[in-house]
């Protein structure tokens, strides 16, 4: 038997009638209860009778049908409707609002809500973001039902924004957003309104490392938008979990009177790294480098080098290459992790490295860095001082981010609302 599908717009504003067919009032909304199920059940109706909003449970209606819904009870409770925790009003809270499509990591607009009767009960099963179905709310019911459905999105892939819902227990669950890449979450924040973005940031804030990763992916405009609303202590907590180069970039964008107070609240090791990075022009190798890398004595056995890679807190992209230094502290060569894995465990790092590595200096501009990394096919470029001692690394992803135009995600439609 095919599943019966019903459009929300065909039910809202329908007449509520008694057993004799006499009109009692009008259906203003449907209530669904959120939980851990893929498709929330419809638990009742909000109806207007004699200028009062009343609750009618689904057990007291014959069925949902376009235009006319029959009330099965003998009397209607005149107690005014009050929303309970976990409840959504499908029309008021969802329709024409943004929702998160977790499947595509995009925002969609709920122009229509699709309901289905499954095993005798009505459930919220899908959202239709197609712009044309929004006409159903404007046209007479007889004409609106002729508008065909667009490409619907299964509700199991949907997460609604609920900060505007006057029920404190409703929040976006962190467990769903944590399945997305930080860059995808940042895209959602940039496409959302400020209030919606705050709701996403609040959800990922349950995991401080994920929150930091998301902030690193946001553009400077949105980073400042959310950091300015935080106290100095809250801003420092966030910066402390970010990579030093990203934290330095964000700190330099803060209002000048806040920079030193926030910096002073950071742990001493992070302060030293950030102060060093802030001494360089932000559009030079020194300004975009990361001070976190792995540089070991060239006499270190390969087995110990691999163990150091395993336990290092440096960013994974920076650990693709290990650097060797001689007795004088100067860099003698580089070794990829692949070459280390393939080398005999008892051999030394110095026997594996490529000597005379291509490198850049901290005062080089971005074009010079780009030419060097392109000519030598570098994914990680060492930044050396005048005495050829390492002070940082530049990874290709950080270089690309600097070279791409401001707002490139919006320009290429990556943060647009999916229709």
C-alpha positions in Angstrom: 0.0 0.0 0.0 1.5 3.4 -1.0 2.3 5.8 1.9 -0.2 8.7 2.1 1.6 12.1 1.8 0.0 15.4 3.0 1.3 18.9 2.6 1.2 21.0 5.7 -0.2 24.0 3.8 -3.3 21.9 2.9 -4.1 21.3 6.6 -3.4 24.7 8.2 -6.5 26.9 8.1 -8.7 23.9 7.6 -12.0 23.8 9.4 -12.4 21.7 12.6 -15.9 20.2 12.6 -17.9 18.1 15.1 -19.4 14.7 14.4 -22.5 16.3 12.8 -20.3 18.4 10.4 -20.9 21.7 12.2 -17.9 24.0 12.3 -16.1 24.4 15.7 -13.1 26.4 14.7 -10.0 26.6 12.5 -6.8 24.6 12.6 -3.9 27.1 13.0 -1.0 24.8 13.4 0.2 21.2 13.9 2.4 20.1 16.8 5.4 17.7 16.4 7.5 16.3 19.2 11.3 16.2 18.6 13.3 13.3 19.9 15.7 10.7 18.8 13.5 9.4 16.0 14.2 10.1 12.3 10.6 11.4 11.7 9.0 13.3 14.5 5.3 12.3 15.2 2.5 14.8 14.9 1.0 14.9 18.4 -1.8 17.4 18.1 -3.4 20.5 16.6 -3.5 24.1 17.6 -7.0 25.3 16.9 -8.7 28.6 17.2 -12.2 28.4 18.7 -14.0 31.5 19.9 -10.9 33.7 19.8 -9.0 31.2 21.9 -6.0 29.0 20.9 -6.7 25.5 22.2 -4.9 22.1 22.0 -6.5 19.1 20.4 -4.6 15.8 20.7 -4.4 13.6 17.6 -6.3 10.9 19.5 -9.4 13.2 19.3 -9.5 13.8 15.5 -10.6 11.3 12.9 -7.7 12.0 10.6 -5.8 14.8 8.8 -7.4 15.9 5.6 -7.2 19.0 3.4 -9.9 21.6 4.2 -11.9 19.7 6.8 -10.8 17.8 10.0 -13.4 16.0 12.2 -13.3 16.3 16.0 -14.2 13.0 17.7 -14.6 14.1 21.3 -17.8 15.1 23.1 -16.4 18.4 24.5 -13.4 20.6 23.7 -11.1 21.6 26.6 -11.1 25.4 26.8 -7.7 25.5 28.5 -5.4 27.7 26.4 -2.6 26.0 24.4 0.8 26.2 26.0 3.8 24.7 24.3 5.6 22.0 26.2 9.4 21.3 26.1 10.4 19.4 22.9 7.4 20.6 20.9 7.6 22.4 17.5 4.8 24.2 15.8 5.3 23.1 12.2 3.9 26.3 10.5 5.0 28.9 13.0 8.5 27.5 13.8 9.6 25.9 10.5 7.7 27.0 7.5 9.6 29.6 5.4 12.5 29.5 7.9 16.0 28.2 7.3 16.9 24.6 8.2 20.2 22.8 8.1 20.5 20.0 5.5 23.1 17.8 7.1 23.3 15.6 4.1 24.7 18.4 1.9 25.9 20.7 4.7 23.8 23.5 3.3 21.0 25.8 4.5 17.6 25.2 2.9 14.3 27.1 3.3 11.3 25.1 4.5 8.8 26.3 1.9 6.7 23.2 2.5 6.6 20.5 5.2 5.6 17.0 4.1 3.7 14.7 6.4 3.0 10.9 6.0 0.8 8.4 7.7 3.0 5.5 8.9 1.6 2.6 10.9 -1.5 4.6 11.7 0.2 7.8 12.9 1.2 11.0 11.1 4.9 11.9 11.0 7.0 14.8 9.6 8.9 13.1 6.8 10.4 15.7 4.5 11.0 19.3 3.6 10.4 20.9 0.2 12.7 23.9 -0.4 11.4 24.5 -3.9 10.4 28.2 -4.2 7.3 27.5 -6.2 5.6 25.5 -3.4 5.6 28.6 -1.3 2.7 29.7 -3.6 0.5 27.2 -1.9 0.2 29.5 1.1 -1.0 32.4 -1.1 -3.3 30.7 -3.6 -6.8 29.3 -2.8 -6.6 25.7 -1.6 -8.1 24.3 -4.8 -5.3 25.9 -6.9 -2.5 25.4 -4.4 -2.9 21.6 -4.4 -2.1 21.6 -8.2 1.4 22.9 -7.7 3.7 19.9 -8.0 6.3 19.1 -5.3 9.9 19.9 -5.8 12.9 17.8 -4.8 12.2 17.1 -1.1 14.8 16.5 1.6 14.3 13.7 4.1 13.6 15.0 7.6 16.2 12.5 8.9 18.9 14.8 7.3 17.4 18.0 8.7 18.2 20.0 11.8 16.0 23.0 12.6 17.1 26.3 14.2 15.2 26.5 17.4 16.7 29.4 19.4 13.6 31.4 18.4 11.3 28.7 19.9 10.2 29.7 23.4 11.2 26.3 24.9 14.5 26.4 26.7 15.2 22.7 26.3 15.3 22.8 22.5 18.8 23.3 21.1 20.7 22.1 18.0 22.3 18.8 19.2 26.1 18.8 19.0 26.2 15.2 18.0 24.7 15.9 14.6 26.9 18.9 13.7 30.0 17.0 14.8 29.7 14.7 11.9 30.5 17.6 9.5 33.9 18.9 8.7 34.8 22.2 10.4 34.9 24.0 7.0 31.3 22.8 6.3 30.1 24.1 9.7 31.8 27.4 8.9 30.0 27.5 5.6 26.7 27.1 7.4 27.6 29.9 9.9 28.5 32.3 7.1 25.3 31.6 5.2 23.1 32.0 8.3 21.8 35.0 10.0 23.7 36.3 13.1 21.1 34.6 15.4 21.3 31.3 13.5 25.1 31.5 13.4 25.2 32.0 17.2 23.0 28.9 17.6 25.5 26.9 15.5 28.5 28.2 17.4 26.8 27.5 20.7 26.2 23.9 19.6 29.8 23.2 18.6 31.0 25.0 21.7 30.3 21.8 23.6 33.6 20.6 22.0 36.2 23.3 22.4 38.6 21.8 19.8 35.8 21.7 17.2 34.8 25.2 18.1 38.4 26.4 17.5 38.5 24.5 14.2 35.3 26.1 13.1 36.6 29.6 14.0 39.8 29.0 12.1 37.7 28.3 9.0 35.5 31.4 9.3 36.3 34.5 7.4 37.6 37.5 9.4 34.3 39.3 9.3 32.4 36.4 10.9 35.2 35.7 13.4 35.0 39.3 14.7 31.2 39.2 14.6 31.2 36.4 17.2 34.3 37.3 19.2 33.2 40.9 19.8 30.2 39.6 21.7 32.4 37.6 24.1 34.2 38.7 27.2 38.0 38.9 27.2 38.2 35.7 29.2 35.9 33.9 26.7 37.9 35.2 23.8 41.1 34.1 25.4 39.7 30.6 26.0 38.9 30.4 22.3 42.3 31.7 21.1 44.1 29.3 23.4 42.6 26.3 21.5 43.3 27.7 18.0 46.5 27.2 16.0 49.0 30.0 16.9 49.0 31.5 13.4 45.2 31.6 13.2 45.0 33.0 16.8 47.5 35.7 15.8 45.4 36.6 12.8 42.2 36.9 14.8 43.9 38.8 17.6 45.3 41.4 15.2 41.7 42.0 13.9 40.3 42.8 17.4 39.8 46.3 18.6 43.2 47.6 19.7 42.1 48.3 23.3 41.2 44.6 23.7 44.3 43.0 22.1 46.7 43.2 25.1 44.1 42.3 27.8 43.1 39.2 25.8 46.7 38.3 25.0 47.6 38.5 28.7 45.0 35.9 29.5 46.6 33.3 27.3 49.0 30.6 28.5 52.6 31.8 28.4 53.8 29.4 25.7 50.9 30.4 23.4 51.6 34.1 24.2 55.2 33.8 23.1 54.3 32.2 19.8 51.6 34.7 19.0 53.8 37.7 19.9 56.5 36.4 17.6 54.0 36.0 14.7 52.6 39.5 15.3 56.0 41.0 14.7 55.8 40.1 11.0 53.8 41.7 8.2 50.7 39.6 7.8 51.3 39.3 4.0 54.8 37.8 4.3 56.1 34.3 4.9 56.6 35.2 8.6 53.0 36.5 8.8 51.4 33.2 7.5 53.8 30.6 8.9 53.0 28.3 11.7 55.6 28.0 14.6 54.6 24.3 15.1 56.7 21.7 13.3 59.0 18.8 13.9 62.7 19.3 13.7 65.0 16.7 15.2 68.7 15.9 15.3 69.9 14.2 12.2 71.3 11.4 14.4 67.9 10.4 15.7 66.9 6.8 14.8 64.0 6.5 12.3 62.0 4.5 14.9 62.2 7.5 17.3 61.3 9.9 14.6 58.1 8.1 13.8 57.3 7.9 17.5 57.8 11.7 17.7 55.4 12.1 14.7 52.8 10.0 16.5 53.0 12.0 19.7 53.5 15.5 18.2 50.8 18.2 18.8 51.7 20.0 15.6 49.0 20.3 12.9 48.7 17.1 10.8 49.5 18.9 7.6 52.7 20.2 9.1 53.8 16.7 10.1 53.9 15.5 6.5 57.5 16.5 6.5 60.1 16.1 9.3 63.2 18.3 9.3 66.7 17.3 10.4 69.2 19.6 12.0 73.0 19.3 12.5 75.1 20.0 15.6 75.1 23.7 14.9 71.2 23.8 14.8 71.0 24.5 11.1 68.6 22.5 8.9 70.4 19.8 7.0 67.5 18.2 5.1 63.9 17.1 5.0 62.2 13.7 5.0 58.6 12.9 4.1 56.7 10.7 6.5 56.4 8.1 3.6 60.1 7.9 3.2 60.5 7.4 7.0 57.9 4.6 7.0 59.8 2.9 4.2 63.3 3.3 5.8 64.9 0.7 8.1 63.8 1.5 11.7 67.5 1.5 12.8 68.7 4.0 10.3 69.2 7.6 11.2 67.1 10.5 10.2 70.2 12.0 8.5 70.5 9.0 6.2 66.9 9.4 4.9 66.6 13.2 4.4 67.0 15.1 1.2 69.9 17.6 1.7 69.8 21.3 1.0 66.1 21.8 1.3 64.2 24.5 -0.6 63.1 27.1 1.8 61.8 30.6 2.2 62.6 33.6 4.5 60.2 35.4 6.8 60.4 38.7 4.9 59.4 37.1 1.5 56.1 38.3 0.0 53.4 35.8 -0.9 54.3 35.8 -4.6 57.9 34.8 -3.8 56.6 32.0 -1.5 54.2 30.8 -4.1 57.0 30.6 -6.8 59.3 28.7 -4.5 56.6 26.2 -3.4 55.4 25.7 -7.0 58.9 25.3 -8.5 59.9 22.7 -5.9 56.5 21.0 -5.5 56.4 21.7 -1.8 53.4 21.0 0.4 55.3 22.2 3.4 57.9 25.0 3.1 60.4 25.6 5.9 60.8 29.2 6.9 64.4 30.0 8.0 66.2 32.9 9.5 69.4 34.4 8.1 71.5 31.6 9.8 69.4 28.9 8.3 67.7 27.9 11.5 64.0 27.0 11.3 61.4 29.4 12.8 58.3 28.0 11.2 56.6 26.3 8.2 54.1 27.3 5.6 51.6 24.6 4.5 50.0 24.8 1.0 46.5 25.1 2.5 47.4 28.2 4.4 49.1 29.7 1.3 46.0 29.0 -0.8 43.7 30.6 1.7 45.8 33.8 1.5 45.8 33.8 -2.3 42.1 33.3 -2.8 40.0 36.5 -2.9 38.2 37.7 0.2 34.7 36.2 0.3 35.5 33.5 -2.2 33.1 31.0 -0.6 30.2 33.4 -1.2 31.4 34.2 -4.7 31.4 30.6 -5.7 28.0 29.9 -4.0 29.4 27.7 -1.3 27.6 29.5 1.4 24.3 30.3 -0.4 21.0 28.9 0.7 20.0 25.8 -1.2 16.7 26.2 -3.0 
